[in-house]
Amino acid sequence: MSTDYDTDFHAWAQEQAGLLRAGRFSQLDIEHVAEEIEDLGKRERRALQSRLGVLLGHLLKWCYQPEYVNRKSWRATINAQRRLLAQLLDENPSLRAGLPQVIERAYADGLDLAVAETPLDYVAFPATCPWSVAEILGDHWPDAAPG
């Protein structure tokens, strides 16, 4: 092995791919290859949480600021995030099993987004996600929040 993982990751990755394709398994940096494969799975889970956070934040804004003039941009973001989430879940169906837990974490991110982008504070929003997985990922458009 001529390229060090810690010195030049890109060159290391190209070298490892070449070794795999050539069937030269004994020359692989097995520990780092395994670590990188595990990280790919974590990356997909982080992408799921990030997209859900954006979606939940916009659903909160939609529901808790119905009088806002430019809701059209929120609708576009909600639609885009739902499409991208559907694609991510189609490409990684095993992520569906953990959706309730990921939504729970993503809801905190969505709350932060809603608080940052509205005049409302945390107490104005529910402490836990008010929507089911089906409502979040489907075509559900929440009504204005009571108040």
C-alpha positions in Angstrom: 0.0 0.0 0.0 1.6 3.3 -1.1 -0.9 5.9 0.0 -1.6 6.7 3.7 -5.2 7.0 4.7 -4.5 10.0 7.0 -2.3 11.8 4.6 -4.3 11.8 1.3 -7.7 10.4 1.7 -8.7 10.9 -2.0 -5.6 9.1 -3.3 -6.1 6.3 -0.7 -9.7 5.8 -1.7 -8.8 5.6 -5.4 -6.0 3.1 -4.6 -8.4 1.0 -2.5 -11.0 0.9 -5.3 -8.3 -0.2 -7.7 -7.2 -3.0 -5.4 -10.8 -4.1 -5.0 -11.5 -4.2 -8.7 -8.2 -6.1 -9.3 -9.2 -8.7 -6.7 -6.0 -7.9 -4.7 -7.8 -8.2 -1.3 -4.7 -9.0 0.7 -3.4 -5.6 -0.1 -6.4 -3.7 1.1 -6.4 -1.4 4.2 -9.2 -3.5 5.6 -9.7 -1.6 8.9 -10.1 1.8 7.1 -12.2 0.3 4.3 -14.6 -1.2 6.8 -14.7 2.1 8.7 -15.5 4.0 5.5 -18.3 1.6 4.6 -19.8 2.0 8.1 -19.6 5.8 7.7 -21.5 5.6 4.4 -24.4 4.2 6.3 -24.2 6.9 9.0 -24.1 9.5 6.3 -27.4 8.3 4.8 -28.9 8.4 8.3 -27.6 11.9 8.9 -29.0 13.0 5.5 -32.4 11.5 6.5 -32.4 13.4 9.8 -31.3 16.7 8.1 -34.0 16.5 5.5 -36.6 15.6 8.1 -35.5 18.6 10.2 -36.0 21.0 7.3 -39.3 19.5 6.5 -40.6 19.5 10.1 -39.4 23.1 10.5 -41.4 24.2 7.4 -44.4 22.2 8.5 -44.3 24.0 11.8 -44.0 27.4 10.1 -46.9 26.4 7.8 -49.1 25.4 10.8 -48.1 28.2 13.3 -47.8 31.1 11.0 -50.8 30.8 8.6 -51.0 34.5 8.1 -47.4 34.8 6.7 -47.5 36.3 3.2 -44.9 34.2 1.4 -46.2 30.7 2.3 -45.6 29.7 -1.4 -41.9 29.3 -0.7 -42.7 27.1 2.4 -44.9 24.9 0.2 -42.2 24.5 -2.3 -39.6 23.5 0.4 -42.1 21.0 1.9 -42.8 19.5 -1.5 -39.0 19.3 -2.3 -38.1 17.8 1.0 -40.8 15.2 0.7 -39.7 14.2 -2.8 -36.0 14.0 -1.7 -37.0 12.0 1.4 -39.0 9.5 -0.7 -36.0 9.1 -3.0 -33.6 8.6 0.0 -35.9 6.0 1.5 -36.4 4.2 -1.8 -32.6 4.0 -2.2 -32.1 3.0 1.5 -35.3 1.0 2.5 -33.7 -0.2 5.8 -33.8 3.4 7.1 -37.6 3.1 7.3 -37.4 0.9 10.4 -35.8 3.7 12.5 -38.0 6.6 11.2 -39.8 7.2 14.5 -36.5 7.7 16.4 -35.0 9.8 13.6 -38.1 12.0 13.5 -37.8 12.5 17.3 -34.3 13.8 16.8 -35.1 15.8 13.7 -38.0 17.5 15.4 -35.6 19.3 17.6 -33.8 20.5 14.5 -37.2 21.6 13.0 -38.0 23.5 16.2 -34.8 25.4 16.0 -35.4 26.3 12.4 -39.0 27.4 13.1 -37.9 29.5 16.0 -35.0 31.1 14.0 -37.3 31.9 11.1 -40.4 33.2 12.8 -41.1 35.7 15.6 -42.3 32.7 17.7 -40.4 31.1 20.6 -40.1 27.5 21.6 -43.1 27.6 23.9 -45.4 28.4 20.9 -44.7 24.9 19.4 -45.6 21.4 20.6 -42.8 19.8 22.7 -43.0 16.6 20.6 -43.7 16.1 16.9 -47.5 16.3 16.4 -47.6 14.4 13.1 -47.3 10.7 12.2 -44.7 9.3 9.9 -47.4 9.0 7.2 -48.5 12.6 7.6 -44.9 13.9 7.5 -43.9 12.0 4.4 -47.3 12.0 2.7 -49.4 14.8 1.3 -50.7 16.1 4.7 -51.0 19.8 5.0 -51.6 20.7 8.7 -54.3 23.2 9.5 -53.4 26.4 11.4 -52.6 25.8 15.0 -55.2 26.8 17.5 -54.5 30.1 19.2 
